[in-house]
Amino acid sequence: MYEDKTLICKECGNEFVFTAGEQEFYAEKGFVNEPQRCKACRDARKKRRQRRKRVVHCHLRSLRWRSKGSFPTP
Ligand SMILES: [Zn+2]
């Protein structure tokens, strides 16, 4: 059986609990590594990733928009 485990976040150095339920979930998914970051840091990273994705999307859209007028299509 799994037991709650206290881990240290790699990012902010705070302790966080890797709960029995999470460990079970990880094992089910076949993850062999323990989480390296606390939930707050994971959420922050997720948010950063999403923001970057949106920026790239906007960039592509503006490129497409610009190319309409200035580049002749082959
Ligand atoms: Zn953290």
N, CA, C, O and the ligand as a Tripos MOL2 file, in Angstrom:
@<TRIPOS>MOLECULE
protein
  297   295    75     0     0
PROTEIN
NO_CHARGES

@<TRIPOS>ATOM
      1 N           0.8350   -1.2120    0.0000 N.3       1 MET1
      2 CA          0.0000    0.0000    0.0000 C.3       1 MET1
      3 C           0.8650    1.2560    0.0000 C.2       1 MET1
      4 O           2.0260    1.2390    0.4090 O.2       1 MET1
      5 N           0.2750    2.3200   -0.4620 N.am      2 TYR2
      6 CA          0.9990    3.5840   -0.5360 C.3       2 TYR2
      7 C           0.8000    4.4150    0.7270 C.2       2 TYR2
      8 O          -0.2250    4.3340    1.4040 O.2       2 TYR2
      9 N           1.8020    5.2010    1.0070 N.am      3 GLU3
     10 CA          1.7170    6.1220    2.1450 C.3       3 GLU3
     11 C           2.0650    7.5200    1.6790 C.2       3 GLU3
     12 O           2.8790    7.6900    0.7710 O.2       3 GLU3
     13 N           1.4610    8.5160    2.2900 N.am      4 ASP4
     14 CA          1.8010    9.8960    1.9520 C.3       4 ASP4
     15 C           3.2970   10.1150    2.1480 C.2       4 ASP4
     16 O           3.8930    9.6450    3.1180 O.2       4 ASP4
     17 N           3.8810   10.8360    1.2090 N.am      5 LYS5
     18 CA          5.3230   11.0470    1.2400 C.3       5 LYS5
     19 C           5.5830   12.5380    1.1340 C.2       5 LYS5
     20 O           4.9310   13.2310    0.3520 O.2       5 LYS5
     21 N           6.5270   13.0340    1.9120 N.am      6 THR6
     22 CA          6.8730   14.4520    1.8110 C.3       6 THR6
     23 C           8.0860   14.5970    0.9060 C.2       6 THR6
     24 O           9.1300   13.9870    1.1360 O.2       6 THR6
     25 N           7.9320   15.4100   -0.1180 N.am      7 LEU7
     26 CA          9.0220   15.6320   -1.0670 C.3       7 LEU7
     27 C           9.3950   17.1120   -1.0620 C.2       7 LEU7
     28 O           8.6300   17.9630   -0.6080 O.2       7 LEU7
     29 N          10.5720   17.3920   -1.5700 N.am      8 ILE8
     30 CA         11.0240   18.7800   -1.6650 C.3       8 ILE8
     31 C          10.9000   19.2370   -3.1110 C.2       8 ILE8
     32 O          11.3780   18.5720   -4.0310 O.2       8 ILE8
     33 N          10.2630   20.3600   -3.2940 N.am      9 CYS9
     34 CA         10.0950   20.9050   -4.6410 C.3       9 CYS9
     35 C          11.4370   21.3910   -5.1820 C.2       9 CYS9
     36 O          12.1780   22.1160   -4.5180 O.2       9 CYS9
     37 N          11.7200   20.9650   -6.4060 N.am     10 LYS10
     38 CA         12.9810   21.3200   -7.0520 C.3      10 LYS10
     39 C          13.0240   22.8070   -7.3800 C.2      10 LYS10
     40 O          14.0890   23.4200   -7.4450 O.2      10 LYS10
     41 N          11.8450   23.3650   -7.5840 N.am     11 GLU11
     42 CA         11.7780   24.7300   -8.0880 C.3      11 GLU11
     43 C          11.8140   25.7690   -6.9540 C.2      11 GLU11
     44 O          12.6070   26.7080   -6.9950 O.2      11 GLU11
     45 N          10.9540   25.5940   -5.9480 N.am     12 CYS12
     46 CA         10.8850   26.6190   -4.8990 C.3      12 CYS12
     47 C          11.4680   26.1200   -3.5770 C.2      12 CYS12
     48 O          11.6140   26.8970   -2.6330 O.2      12 CYS12
     49 N          11.8020   24.8360   -3.5030 N.am     13 GLY13
     50 CA         12.4270   24.3150   -2.2990 C.3      13 GLY13
     51 C          11.4610   24.0450   -1.1560 C.2      13 GLY13
     52 O          11.8850   23.6610   -0.0660 O.2      13 GLY13
     53 N          10.1800   24.2400   -1.3890 N.am     14 ASN14
     54 CA          9.1940   23.9680   -0.3530 C.3      14 ASN14
     55 C           8.8690   22.4790   -0.2930 C.2      14 ASN14
     56 O           8.9810   21.7520   -1.2800 O.2      14 ASN14
     57 N           8.4670   22.0560    0.8910 N.am     15 GLU15
     58 CA          8.0200   20.6760    1.0240 C.3      15 GLU15
     59 C           6.5980   20.5570    0.4920 C.2      15 GLU15
     60 O           5.7840   21.4680    0.6420 O.2      15 GLU15
     61 N           6.3210   19.4470   -0.1160 N.am     16 PHE16
     62 CA          4.9450   19.1820   -0.5150 C.3      16 PHE16
     63 C           4.6730   17.6940   -0.3500 C.2      16 PHE16
     64 O           5.5900   16.8740   -0.3070 O.2      16 PHE16
     65 N           3.3870   17.3690   -0.2600 N.am     17 VAL17
     66 CA          3.0130   15.9840    0.0090 C.3      17 VAL17
     67 C           2.6530   15.2740   -1.2870 C.2      17 VAL17
     68 O           1.7980   15.7240   -2.0500 O.2      17 VAL17
     69 N           3.3130   14.1770   -1.5100 N.am     18 PHE18
     70 CA          2.9810   13.2660   -2.6000 C.3      18 PHE18
     71 C           2.0510   12.2310   -1.9800 C.2      18 PHE18
     72 O           2.5040   11.2650   -1.3660 O.2      18 PHE18
     73 N           0.7740   12.4370   -2.1410 N.am     19 THR19
     74 CA         -0.1910   11.6360   -1.3920 C.3      19 THR19
     75 C          -0.2580   10.1920   -1.9120 C.2      19 THR19
     76 O           0.1600    9.8860   -3.0280 O.2      19 THR19
     77 N          -0.7940    9.3330   -1.0660 N.am     20 ALA20
     78 CA         -0.9620    7.9270   -1.4350 C.3      20 ALA20
     79 C          -1.7760    7.8110   -2.7230 C.2      20 ALA20
     80 O          -1.4580    7.0130   -3.6050 O.2      20 ALA20
     81 N          -2.8220    8.6150   -2.8130 N.am     21 GLY21
     82 CA         -3.6700    8.5840   -4.0030 C.3      21 GLY21
     83 C          -2.9000    8.9690   -5.2520 C.2      21 GLY21
     84 O          -3.0660    8.3550   -6.3050 O.2      21 GLY21
     85 N          -2.0580    9.9870   -5.1350 N.am     22 GLU22
     86 CA         -1.2570   10.4250   -6.2780 C.3      22 GLU22
     87 C          -0.2480    9.3490   -6.6690 C.2      22 GLU22
     88 O          -0.0020    9.1060   -7.8500 O.2      22 GLU22
     89 N           0.3320    8.7080   -5.6460 N.am     23 GLN23
     90 CA          1.3020    7.6520   -5.9320 C.3      23 GLN23
     91 C           0.6420    6.5080   -6.6880 C.2      23 GLN23
     92 O           1.2260    5.9250   -7.6010 O.2      23 GLN23
     93 N          -0.5770    6.2030   -6.2900 N.am     24 GLU24
     94 CA         -1.3200    5.1500   -6.9580 C.3      24 GLU24
     95 C          -1.5890    5.5460   -8.4040 C.2      24 GLU24
     96 O          -1.4450    4.7420   -9.3250 O.2      24 GLU24
     97 N          -1.9820    6.8000   -8.5810 N.am     25 PHE25
     98 CA         -2.2570    7.3420   -9.9120 C.3      25 PHE25
     99 C          -1.0000    7.2630  -10.7820 C.2      25 PHE25
    100 O          -1.0600    6.8500  -11.9400 O.2      25 PHE25
    101 N           0.1150    7.6550  -10.2190 N.am     26 TYR26
    102 CA          1.3850    7.6090  -10.9500 C.3      26 TYR26
    103 C           1.7180    6.1790  -11.3650 C.2      26 TYR26
    104 O           2.1230    5.9140  -12.4970 O.2      26 TYR26
    105 N           1.5350    5.2670  -10.4110 N.am     27 ALA27
    106 CA          1.8520    3.8660  -10.6930 C.3      27 ALA27
    107 C           0.9500    3.3280  -11.7980 C.2      27 ALA27
    108 O           1.3940    2.5710  -12.6620 O.2      27 ALA27
    109 N          -0.3080    3.7220  -11.7620 N.am     28 GLU28
    110 CA         -1.2600    3.2820  -12.7750 C.3      28 GLU28
    111 C          -0.8450    3.7650  -14.1530 C.2      28 GLU28
    112 O          -0.9590    3.0380  -15.1390 O.2      28 GLU28
    113 N          -0.3690    4.9810  -14.2090 N.am     29 LYS29
    114 CA          0.0370    5.5800  -15.4770 C.3      29 LYS29
    115 C           1.4020    5.0740  -15.9270 C.2      29 LYS29
    116 O           1.8200    5.3080  -17.0610 O.2      29 LYS29
    117 N           2.0850    4.3850  -15.0350 N.am     30 GLY30
    118 CA          3.3880    3.8420  -15.3810 C.3      30 GLY30
    119 C           4.5240    4.8300  -15.1960 C.2      30 GLY30
    120 O           5.6320    4.6060  -15.6820 O.2      30 GLY30
    121 N           4.2510    5.9380  -14.4850 N.am     31 PHE31
    122 CA          5.3270    6.8940  -14.2150 C.3      31 PHE31
    123 C           6.2650    6.3020  -13.1740 C.2      31 PHE31
    124 O           5.8260    5.8340  -12.1240 O.2      31 PHE31
    125 N           7.5450    6.3260  -13.4690 N.am     32 VAL32
    126 CA          8.5030    5.7800  -12.5170 C.3      32 VAL32
    127 C           9.1070    6.8640  -11.6340 C.2      32 VAL32
    128 O           9.5760    6.5770  -10.5320 O.2      32 VAL32
    129 N           9.1000    8.0920  -12.1040 N.am     33 ASN33
    130 CA          9.7140    9.1730  -11.3340 C.3      33 ASN33
    131 C           8.7000    9.8410  -10.4080 C.2      33 ASN33
    132 O           7.5250    9.9830  -10.7490 O.2      33 ASN33
    133 N           9.1670   10.2400   -9.2550 N.am     34 GLU34
    134 CA          8.3230   11.0120   -8.3450 C.3      34 GLU34
    135 C           8.2340   12.4350   -8.8730 C.2      34 GLU34
    136 O           9.1290   12.8950   -9.5830 O.2      34 GLU34
    137 N           7.1610   13.1300   -8.5300 N.am     35 PRO35
    138 CA          7.0560   14.5280   -8.9920 C.3      35 PRO35
    139 C           8.1960   15.3630   -8.4260 C.2      35 PRO35
    140 O           8.5940   15.1890   -7.2740 O.2      35 PRO35
    141 N           8.7110   16.2620   -9.2390 N.am     36 GLN36
    142 CA          9.8540   17.0860   -8.8400 C.3      36 GLN36
    143 C           9.4060   18.4160   -8.2670 C.2      36 GLN36
    144 O          10.1780   19.1070   -7.6020 O.2      36 GLN36
    145 N           8.1580   18.7750   -8.5250 N.am     37 ARG37
    146 CA          7.7000   20.1090   -8.1450 C.3      37 ARG37
    147 C           6.3800   20.0460   -7.4020 C.2      37 ARG37
    148 O           5.5700   19.1420   -7.6050 O.2      37 ARG37
    149 N           6.1820   21.0370   -6.5290 N.am     38 CYS38
    150 CA          4.9230   21.1300   -5.7990 C.3      38 CYS38
    151 C           3.8150   21.5400   -6.7650 C.2      38 CYS38
    152 O           4.0700   21.9290   -7.9050 O.2      38 CYS38
    153 N           2.6050   21.4440   -6.2880 N.am     39 LYS39
    154 CA          1.4760   21.7090   -7.1670 C.3      39 LYS39
    155 C           1.4890   23.1440   -7.6800 C.2      39 LYS39
    156 O           1.1890   23.3950   -8.8470 O.2      39 LYS39
    157 N           1.8350   24.0760   -6.8090 N.am     40 ALA40
    158 CA          1.8480   25.4880   -7.2070 C.3      40 ALA40
    159 C           2.8150   25.7100   -8.3690 C.2      40 ALA40
    160 O           2.5000   26.4150   -9.3290 O.2      40 ALA40
    161 N           3.9970   25.0980   -8.2670 N.am     41 CYS41
    162 CA          4.9880   25.2690   -9.3290 C.3      41 CYS41
    163 C           4.5520   24.5630  -10.6070 C.2      41 CYS41
    164 O           4.7830   25.0570  -11.7110 O.2      41 CYS41
    165 N           3.9200   23.4030  -10.4480 N.am     42 ARG42
    166 CA          3.4460   22.6990  -11.6410 C.3      42 ARG42
    167 C           2.3720   23.5230  -12.3440 C.2      42 ARG42
    168 O           2.3690   23.6440  -13.5690 O.2      42 ARG42
    169 N           1.4650   24.0840  -11.5550 N.am     43 ASP43
    170 CA          0.4190   24.9120  -12.1390 C.3      43 ASP43
    171 C           1.0110   26.1260  -12.8280 C.2      43 ASP43
    172 O           0.5850   26.5100  -13.9170 O.2      43 ASP43
    173 N           2.0030   26.7290  -12.1760 N.am     44 ALA44
    174 CA          2.6330   27.9130  -12.7490 C.3      44 ALA44
    175 C           3.2900   27.5760  -14.0820 C.2      44 ALA44
    176 O           3.2030   28.3330  -15.0490 O.2      44 ALA44
    177 N           3.9520   26.4140  -14.1060 N.am     45 ARG45
    178 CA          4.5990   25.9930  -15.3500 C.3      45 ARG45
    179 C           3.5650   25.7400  -16.4480 C.2      45 ARG45
    180 O           3.7600   26.1000  -17.6090 O.2      45 ARG45
    181 N           2.4720   25.1160  -16.0470 N.am     46 LYS46
    182 CA          1.4230   24.8320  -17.0140 C.3      46 LYS46
    183 C           0.9020   26.1410  -17.6060 C.2      46 LYS46
    184 O           0.7100   26.2620  -18.8160 O.2      46 LYS46
    185 N           0.6790   27.1110  -16.7280 N.am     47 LYS47
    186 CA          0.1630   28.3990  -17.1720 C.3      47 LYS47
    187 C           1.1510   29.0690  -18.1140 C.2      47 LYS47
    188 O           0.7650   29.6450  -19.1310 O.2      47 LYS47
    189 N           2.4400   28.9860  -17.7620 N.am     48 ARG48
    190 CA          3.4580   29.6010  -18.6200 C.3      48 ARG48
    191 C           3.4420   28.9610  -19.9940 C.2      48 ARG48
    192 O           3.5450   29.6450  -21.0120 O.2      48 ARG48
    193 N           3.3120   27.6290  -20.0160 N.am     49 ARG49
    194 CA          3.2920   26.9190  -21.2900 C.3      49 ARG49
    195 C           2.1070   27.3520  -22.1300 C.2      49 ARG49
    196 O           2.2280   27.5750  -23.3340 O.2      49 ARG49
    197 N           0.9420   27.4700  -21.4690 N.am     50 GLN50
    198 CA         -0.2560   27.8480  -22.2040 C.3      50 GLN50
    199 C          -0.1030   29.2400  -22.8080 C.2      50 GLN50
    200 O          -0.5150   29.5000  -23.9390 O.2      50 GLN50
    201 N           0.5070   30.1330  -22.0090 N.am     51 ARG51
    202 CA          0.6620   31.4930  -22.4870 C.3      51 ARG51
    203 C           1.5730   31.5140  -23.7140 C.2      51 ARG51
    204 O           1.3200   32.2310  -24.6820 O.2      51 ARG51
    205 N           2.6520   30.7030  -23.6530 N.am     52 ARG52
    206 CA          3.5930   30.6730  -24.7510 C.3      52 ARG52
    207 C           2.8980   30.1470  -26.0130 C.2      52 ARG52
    208 O           3.1270   30.6450  -27.1160 O.2      52 ARG52
    209 N           2.0530   29.1390  -25.8290 N.am     53 LYS53
    210 CA          1.3500   28.5650  -26.9540 C.3      53 LYS53
    211 C           0.4830   29.6260  -27.6340 C.2      53 LYS53
    212 O           0.4130   29.7140  -28.8600 O.2      53 LYS53
    213 N          -0.1770   30.4290  -26.7870 N.am     54 ARG54
    214 CA         -1.0670   31.4400  -27.3270 C.3      54 ARG54
    215 C          -0.2710   32.4950  -28.0890 C.2      54 ARG54
    216 O          -0.7100   32.9750  -29.1350 O.2      54 ARG54
    217 N           0.8880   32.8500  -27.5700 N.am     55 VAL55
    218 CA          1.7160   33.8560  -28.2260 C.3      55 VAL55
    219 C           2.1470   33.3510  -29.6050 C.2      55 VAL55
    220 O           2.0850   34.0870  -30.5900 O.2      55 VAL55
    221 N           2.5830   32.0910  -29.6660 N.am     56 VAL56
    222 CA          2.9980   31.5090  -30.9340 C.3      56 VAL56
    223 C           1.8360   31.5060  -31.9100 C.2      56 VAL56
    224 O           1.9990   31.8240  -33.0880 O.2      56 VAL56
    225 N           0.6670   31.1470  -31.4140 N.am     57 HIS57
    226 CA         -0.5110   31.1050  -32.2580 C.3      57 HIS57
    227 C          -0.7870   32.4810  -32.8620 C.2      57 HIS57
    228 O          -1.0460   32.6020  -34.0590 O.2      57 HIS57
    229 N          -0.7310   33.5080  -32.0260 N.am     58 CYS58
    230 CA         -0.9810   34.8740  -32.4980 C.3      58 CYS58
    231 C           0.0720   35.2770  -33.5220 C.2      58 CYS58
    232 O          -0.2260   35.9340  -34.5190 O.2      58 CYS58
    233 N           1.3090   34.8690  -33.2530 N.am     59 HIS59
    234 CA          2.4060   35.2030  -34.1460 C.3      59 HIS59
    235 C           2.1620   34.5820  -35.5160 C.2      59 HIS59
    236 O           2.3320   35.2400  -36.5420 O.2      59 HIS59
    237 N           1.7670   33.3250  -35.5280 N.am     60 LEU60
    238 CA          1.5010   32.6500  -36.7900 C.3      60 LEU60
    239 C           0.3660   33.3310  -37.5380 C.2      60 LEU60
    240 O           0.4130   33.4930  -38.7570 O.2      60 LEU60
    241 N          -0.6520   33.7250  -36.7880 N.am     61 ARG61
    242 CA         -1.7960   34.3470  -37.4150 C.3      61 ARG61
    243 C          -1.4020   35.6720  -38.0610 C.2      61 ARG61
    244 O          -1.8550   35.9980  -39.1590 O.2      61 ARG61
    245 N          -0.5560   36.4310  -37.3710 N.am     62 SER62
    246 CA         -0.1650   37.7180  -37.9190 C.3      62 SER62
    247 C           0.7270   37.5120  -39.1380 C.2      62 SER62
    248 O           0.6920   38.3080  -40.0760 O.2      62 SER62
    249 N           1.5260   36.4460  -39.1290 N.am     63 LEU63
    250 CA          2.3560   36.1370  -40.2930 C.3      63 LEU63
    251 C           1.4700   35.8080  -41.4930 C.2      63 LEU63
    252 O           1.6990   36.2760  -42.6090 O.2      63 LEU63
    253 N           0.4630   34.9980  -41.2310 N.am     64 ARG64
    254 CA         -0.4390   34.5940  -42.3010 C.3      64 ARG64
    255 C          -1.1690   35.8110  -42.8620 C.2      64 ARG64
    256 O          -1.3590   35.9670  -44.0690 O.2      64 ARG64
    257 N          -1.5600   36.6480  -41.9370 N.am     65 TRP65
    258 CA         -2.3110   37.8350  -42.3420 C.3      65 TRP65
    259 C          -1.4400   38.7440  -43.1960 C.2      65 TRP65
    260 O          -1.8780   39.2980  -44.2040 O.2      65 TRP65
    261 N          -0.1740   38.8800  -42.7510 N.am     66 ARG66
    262 CA          0.7310   39.7580  -43.4650 C.3      66 ARG66
    263 C           1.0430   39.1870  -44.8570 C.2      66 ARG66
    264 O           1.1520   39.9260  -45.8360 O.2      66 ARG66
    265 N           1.1850   37.8550  -44.9200 N.am     67 SER67
    266 CA          1.6050   37.2340  -46.1660 C.3      67 SER67
    267 C           0.5310   37.3610  -47.2410 C.2      67 SER67
    268 O           0.8200   37.2520  -48.4330 O.2      67 SER67
    269 N          -0.7010   37.5910  -46.8170 N.am     68 LYS68
    270 CA         -1.7970   37.7140  -47.7780 C.3      68 LYS68
    271 C          -1.5120   38.8210  -48.7960 C.2      68 LYS68
    272 O          -1.6890   38.6440  -50.0010 O.2      68 LYS68
    273 N          -1.0660   39.9650  -48.2730 N.am     69 GLY69
    274 CA         -0.8790   41.1060  -49.1460 C.3      69 GLY69
    275 C           0.4920   41.1720  -49.8020 C.2      69 GLY69
    276 O           0.6280   41.5100  -50.9780 O.2      69 GLY69
    277 N           1.5210   40.8330  -48.9940 N.am     70 SER70
    278 CA          2.8460   41.1970  -49.4560 C.3      70 SER70
    279 C           3.5620   40.1260  -50.2660 C.2      70 SER70
    280 O           4.4880   40.4310  -51.0180 O.2      70 SER70
    281 N           3.1350   38.8580  -50.1180 N.am     71 PHE71
    282 CA          3.8310   37.8160  -50.8750 C.3      71 PHE71
    283 C           2.9100   37.2420  -51.9500 C.2      71 PHE71
    284 O           1.7870   36.8390  -51.6450 O.2      71 PHE71
    285 N           3.3550   37.2000  -53.1650 N.am     72 PRO72
    286 CA          2.5370   36.5910  -54.2060 C.3      72 PRO72
    287 C           2.4960   35.0730  -54.0210 C.2      72 PRO72
    288 O           3.5260   34.4550  -53.7510 O.2      72 PRO72
    289 N           1.3390   34.4850  -54.1620 N.am     73 THR73
    290 CA          1.2400   33.0300  -53.9720 C.3      73 THR73
    291 C           1.6560   32.3410  -55.2550 C.2      73 THR73
    292 O           1.2780   32.7680  -56.3460 O.2      73 THR73
    293 N           2.4330   31.2770  -55.1290 N.am     74 PRO74
    294 CA          2.9470   30.5890  -56.3140 C.3      74 PRO74
    295 C           1.8370   29.8800  -57.1120 C.2      74 PRO74
    296 O           2.1160   29.2580  -58.1370 O.2      74 PRO74
    297 ZN          7.3970   24.5700   -5.7280 Zn       75 ZN75
@<TRIPOS>BOND
     1     1     2 1
     2     2     3 1
     3     3     4 2
     4     3     5 am
     5     5     6 1
     6     6     7 1
     7     7     8 2
     8     7     9 am
     9     9    10 1
    10    10    11 1
    11    11    12 2
    12    11    13 am
    13    13    14 1
    14    14    15 1
    15    15    16 2
    16    15    17 am
    17    17    18 1
    18    18    19 1
    19    19    20 2
    20    19    21 am
    21    21    22 1
    22    22    23 1
    23    23    24 2
    24    23    25 am
    25    25    26 1
    26    26    27 1
    27    27    28 2
    28    27    29 am
    29    29    30 1
    30    30    31 1
    31    31    32 2
    32    31    33 am
    33    33    34 1
    34    34    35 1
    35    35    36 2
    36    35    37 am
    37    37    38 1
    38    38    39 1
    39    39    40 2
    40    39    41 am
    41    41    42 1
    42    42    43 1
    43    43    44 2
    44    43    45 am
    45    45    46 1
    46    46    47 1
    47    47    48 2
    48    47    49 am
    49    49    50 1
    50    50    51 1
    51    51    52 2
    52    51    53 am
    53    53    54 1
    54    54    55 1
    55    55    56 2
    56    55    57 am
    57    57    58 1
    58    58    59 1
    59    59    60 2
    60    59    61 am
    61    61    62 1
    62    62    63 1
    63    63    64 2
    64    63    65 am
    65    65    66 1
    66    66    67 1
    67    67    68 2
    68    67    69 am
    69    69    70 1
    70    70    71 1
    71    71    72 2
    72    71    73 am
    73    73    74 1
    74    74    75 1
    75    75    76 2
    76    75    77 am
    77    77    78 1
    78    78    79 1
    79    79    80 2
    80    79    81 am
    81    81    82 1
    82    82    83 1
    83    83    84 2
    84    83    85 am
    85    85    86 1
    86    86    87 1
    87    87    88 2
    88    87    89 am
    89    89    90 1
    90    90    91 1
    91    91    92 2
    92    91    93 am
    93    93    94 1
    94    94    95 1
    95    95    96 2
    96    95    97 am
    97    97    98 1
    98    98    99 1
    99    99   100 2
   100    99   101 am
   101   101   102 1
   102   102   103 1
   103   103   104 2
   104   103   105 am
   105   105   106 1
   106   106   107 1
   107   107   108 2
   108   107   109 am
   109   109   110 1
   110   110   111 1
   111   111   112 2
   112   111   113 am
   113   113   114 1
   114   114   115 1
   115   115   116 2
   116   115   117 am
   117   117   118 1
   118   118   119 1
   119   119   120 2
   120   119   121 am
   121   121   122 1
   122   122   123 1
   123   123   124 2
   124   123   125 am
   125   125   126 1
   126   126   127 1
   127   127   128 2
   128   127   129 am
   129   129   130 1
   130   130   131 1
   131   131   132 2
   132   131   133 am
   133   133   134 1
   134   134   135 1
   135   135   136 2
   136   135   137 am
   137   137   138 1
   138   138   139 1
   139   139   140 2
   140   139   141 am
   141   141   142 1
   142   142   143 1
   143   143   144 2
   144   143   145 am
   145   145   146 1
   146   146   147 1
   147   147   148 2
   148   147   149 am
   149   149   150 1
   150   150   151 1
   151   151   152 2
   152   151   153 am
   153   153   154 1
   154   154   155 1
   155   155   156 2
   156   155   157 am
   157   157   158 1
   158   158   159 1
   159   159   160 2
   160   159   161 am
   161   161   162 1
   162   162   163 1
   163   163   164 2
   164   163   165 am
   165   165   166 1
   166   166   167 1
   167   167   168 2
   168   167   169 am
   169   169   170 1
   170   170   171 1
   171   171   172 2
   172   171   173 am
   173   173   174 1
   174   174   175 1
   175   175   176 2
   176   175   177 am
   177   177   178 1
   178   178   179 1
   179   179   180 2
   180   179   181 am
   181   181   182 1
   182   182   183 1
   183   183   184 2
   184   183   185 am
   185   185   186 1
   186   186   187 1
   187   187   188 2
   188   187   189 am
   189   189   190 1
   190   190   191 1
   191   191   192 2
   192   191   193 am
   193   193   194 1
   194   194   195 1
   195   195   196 2
   196   195   197 am
   197   197   198 1
   198   198   199 1
   199   199   200 2
   200   199   201 am
   201   201   202 1
   202   202   203 1
   203   203   204 2
   204   203   205 am
   205   205   206 1
   206   206   207 1
   207   207   208 2
   208   207   209 am
   209   209   210 1
   210   210   211 1
   211   211   212 2
   212   211   213 am
   213   213   214 1
   214   214   215 1
   215   215   216 2
   216   215   217 am
   217   217   218 1
   218   218   219 1
   219   219   220 2
   220   219   221 am
   221   221   222 1
   222   222   223 1
   223   223   224 2
   224   223   225 am
   225   225   226 1
   226   226   227 1
   227   227   228 2
   228   227   229 am
   229   229   230 1
   230   230   231 1
   231   231   232 2
   232   231   233 am
   233   233   234 1
   234   234   235 1
   235   235   236 2
   236   235   237 am
   237   237   238 1
   238   238   239 1
   239   239   240 2
   240   239   241 am
   241   241   242 1
   242   242   243 1
   243   243   244 2
   244   243   245 am
   245   245   246 1
   246   246   247 1
   247   247   248 2
   248   247   249 am
   249   249   250 1
   250   250   251 1
   251   251   252 2
   252   251   253 am
   253   253   254 1
   254   254   255 1
   255   255   256 2
   256   255   257 am
   257   257   258 1
   258   258   259 1
   259   259   260 2
   260   259   261 am
   261   261   262 1
   262   262   263 1
   263   263   264 2
   264   263   265 am
   265   265   266 1
   266   266   267 1
   267   267   268 2
   268   267   269 am
   269   269   270 1
   270   270   271 1
   271   271   272 2
   272   271   273 am
   273   273   274 1
   274   274   275 1
   275   275   276 2
   276   275   277 am
   277   277   278 1
   278   278   279 1
   279   279   280 2
   280   279   281 am
   281   281   282 1
   282   282   283 1
   283   283   284 2
   284   283   285 am
   285   285   286 1
   286   286   287 1
   287   287   288 2
   288   287   289 am
   289   289   290 1
   290   290   291 1
   291   291   292 2
   292   291   293 am
   293   293   294 1
   294   294   295 1
   295   295   296 2
@<TRIPOS>SUBSTRUCTURE
     1 MET1         2 RESIDUE 1 A MET
     2 TYR2         6 RESIDUE 1 A TYR
     3 GLU3        10 RESIDUE 1 A GLU
     4 ASP4        14 RESIDUE 1 A ASP
     5 LYS5        18 RESIDUE 1 A LYS
     6 THR6        22 RESIDUE 1 A THR
     7 LEU7        26 RESIDUE 1 A LEU
     8 ILE8        30 RESIDUE 1 A ILE
     9 CYS9        34 RESIDUE 1 A CYS
    10 LYS10       38 RESIDUE 1 A LYS
    11 GLU11       42 RESIDUE 1 A GLU
    12 CYS12       46 RESIDUE 1 A CYS
    13 GLY13       50 RESIDUE 1 A GLY
    14 ASN14       54 RESIDUE 1 A ASN
    15 GLU15       58 RESIDUE 1 A GLU
    16 PHE16       62 RESIDUE 1 A PHE
    17 VAL17       66 RESIDUE 1 A VAL
    18 PHE18       70 RESIDUE 1 A PHE
    19 THR19       74 RESIDUE 1 A THR
    20 ALA20       78 RESIDUE 1 A ALA
    21 GLY21       82 RESIDUE 1 A GLY
    22 GLU22       86 RESIDUE 1 A GLU
    23 GLN23       90 RESIDUE 1 A GLN
    24 GLU24       94 RESIDUE 1 A GLU
    25 PHE25       98 RESIDUE 1 A PHE
    26 TYR26      102 RESIDUE 1 A TYR
    27 ALA27      106 RESIDUE 1 A ALA
    28 GLU28      110 RESIDUE 1 A GLU
    29 LYS29      114 RESIDUE 1 A LYS
    30 GLY30      118 RESIDUE 1 A GLY
    31 PHE31      122 RESIDUE 1 A PHE
    32 VAL32      126 RESIDUE 1 A VAL
    33 ASN33      130 RESIDUE 1 A ASN
    34 GLU34      134 RESIDUE 1 A GLU
    35 PRO35      138 RESIDUE 1 A PRO
    36 GLN36      142 RESIDUE 1 A GLN
    37 ARG37      146 RESIDUE 1 A ARG
    38 CYS38      150 RESIDUE 1 A CYS
    39 LYS39      154 RESIDUE 1 A LYS
    40 ALA40      158 RESIDUE 1 A ALA
    41 CYS41      162 RESIDUE 1 A CYS
    42 ARG42      166 RESIDUE 1 A ARG
    43 ASP43      170 RESIDUE 1 A ASP
    44 ALA44      174 RESIDUE 1 A ALA
    45 ARG45      178 RESIDUE 1 A ARG
    46 LYS46      182 RESIDUE 1 A LYS
    47 LYS47      186 RESIDUE 1 A LYS
    48 ARG48      190 RESIDUE 1 A ARG
    49 ARG49      194 RESIDUE 1 A ARG
    50 GLN50      198 RESIDUE 1 A GLN
    51 ARG51      202 RESIDUE 1 A ARG
    52 ARG52      206 RESIDUE 1 A ARG
    53 LYS53      210 RESIDUE 1 A LYS
    54 ARG54      214 RESIDUE 1 A ARG
    55 VAL55      218 RESIDUE 1 A VAL
    56 VAL56      222 RESIDUE 1 A VAL
    57 HIS57      226 RESIDUE 1 A HIS
    58 CYS58      230 RESIDUE 1 A CYS
    59 HIS59      234 RESIDUE 1 A HIS
    60 LEU60      238 RESIDUE 1 A LEU
    61 ARG61      242 RESIDUE 1 A ARG
    62 SER62      246 RESIDUE 1 A SER
    63 LEU63      250 RESIDUE 1 A LEU
    64 ARG64      254 RESIDUE 1 A ARG
    65 TRP65      258 RESIDUE 1 A TRP
    66 ARG66      262 RESIDUE 1 A ARG
    67 SER67      266 RESIDUE 1 A SER
    68 LYS68      270 RESIDUE 1 A LYS
    69 GLY69      274 RESIDUE 1 A GLY
    70 SER70      278 RESIDUE 1 A SER
    71 PHE71      282 RESIDUE 1 A PHE
    72 PRO72      286 RESIDUE 1 A PRO
    73 THR73      290 RESIDUE 1 A THR
    74 PRO74      294 RESIDUE 1 A PRO
    75 ZN75       297 GROUP 0 **** ****
